[in-house]
Amino acid sequence: WPPWAAAGRALGLPIQHIFAPDYTLPQAALHTPHSTILVVGGGITAAQVSLQLAEQTPGAVTLLMRHPIREHQLDSDPGWLGPKYQNGLHKTADYAQRRQMIQAARHRGSMPPEVVRQVRRAQKAGQLWVREGEVTAVVPMLKNGRIELVCRGGRHIWAEQVVLATGFDPVRPGGAWLDEAIAANGLPVAPCGFPIVDKTLCWAPGLYVSGALAELEMGPIAANIAGARQAMRRLAAASVHASDRSSGVARRRSQAI
């Protein structure tokens, strides 16, 4: 949560985050004539939420972005799908540098072309408003049932409901239970807290990772569908290798007997 949003939420203002466990569609605003809903964010999630709400209440939804629309087919350069950039990552022994490479590679706050086209169509049809601005503060009380937001530069925006779609903090998944497992088992981690694994995604004997936990080995694609496919191939290869080794040991034991 951005600090201004957390402060407003603590005061009981109608501010929600799309990824919060208690998120619900702002039904009251959806069914109130002339109501306004402000969606804050610049990426694909913000766009999709805005389009969904605008379909139910055309003209009442504003998508507020800190920057112009950024169009990218993938959330990182396609070179990360293969050796073009992954080789450079693997050659970097310093895991803090690997983390910097991954952060720099991400197209944060971007949308694929099809979603951009949907947003443009909704704008043209008058269903969705798109504005640029960065909220810095929220007035700590409702005015005529509306939240007053202050943007950088002094501009003010009002809305009955605010929905955040600002993404996740770049922290390692797993939370406290994984912290405990790391400490209890001496699992190797980088300064950023993410696992240090080998090319088969093995973290410890019999323990493998995938998804975001494999970022330092696979790069920024680790958490997306392409990364899941690559992880599956690596894990399958590791399983076959382990099976072959077990078969070889069994054969040697049989011959010895």
Secondary structure, 3 states (H helix, E strand, C coil): CCHHHHHHHHCCCCEEECCCCCCCCCHHHHCCCCCCEEEECCCHHHHHHHHHHHHHCCCCEEEEECCCCCECCCCECHHHHCHHHHHHHHHCCCHHHHHHHHHHHECCCCECHHHHHHHHHHHHCCCEEEEECCEEEECCCCECCEEEEEECCCCEEEECEEEECCCCCCCCCCHHHHHHHHHHHCCCECCCCCECCCCCCEEECCEECCHHHHHHHHCCCCCCHHHHHHHHHHHHHHHHHHHHHHHHHHHHHHHHC
